[in-house]
């Protein structure tokens, strides 16, 4: 985390005639502490909330992820079913008497028998049905990975919001303490006739405004805390430690590289690609429906006073209604393929827009972070110290001092807001690309269909 340093100004002896020395020395020493200090939470040795732990817990406990995982497993169980022959048929019967399994003596047409039959689809149909079921399972696998990535991205967004409200509350509390000291200085100057009553009233108004801001920040922090607890399947009121420090990272991929990663790793693109492949197999299966299936049966009969009989039957279905059945089936499968291809193209178009949107947001936040850390906040801190020194000798009124104070406070909290927004944009880019965009560029590889994983940053 970037630290901001400012130079303290020495105080003139004339000011000591008007206010207590100890009071002004506290303000002079504390004023540089307005700037962000990212190491504060770690140096204190207190337990902090780790982003990796939150992501891991959310993925393990999410009912939605577990539901999607079981849906994937259910579709995987469908694959061997689709490739298996239909169950054989067994039938028993008799003719001649009403008494079960009895035959009439002296009647050659009376018999009791057993028949076993099996249906054999035309060669290639079972294989195609199994491949279609496998593609549907692969599409569901991509859905499962999409849920994991979305949960991870939403957890990161909630965590960074929680981090921002933590730091904003810390910064506001620190500045409230400083403002209370400035208020005491204004009161001291007012008592000796060196300041107006409106300076005291203005300082009290600013303190009230800070208390109002703290109330809103605490309410928003509680909301962010409840959101994280919801991801962890805990009570919304469960306490959480402060968020760990967040270090701003840098995107190491160009926009074109991100487009290429998304084209191969985006879960919706992967799912649509599987559905395109499934539709192509569907056309091949529909074309094979023109070919007849074959049924084979074996029959065994017992007759009174006559030798037992054995028989074999072969049945073949004749697709005489091909114009309204098989031909329409091929047309249906062709329309499914066109629909799947258009969905695939549409998702590629959408993911490029989403990537561009998040990339621009990340770059804007990155530039603002640099501006705040190297320009605005240090300059605002110097402006505040300068106005404090000028107020000491009566060259600046209290309203100008307060204006510089509130400006610095706003920019400090804006820095953390931009840091949270920047990291959130990176998380969404990683969700779209399935890659760590802050690490070294790597060749684009599709997400594994057998065991989807989510890299937790």
Beta strands, then each sheet from edge to edge (+ up, - down):
strand 1: 89-95
strand 2: 111-120
strand 3: 294-303
strand 4: 306-316
sheet 1: 1+ 2- 3+ 4-
end
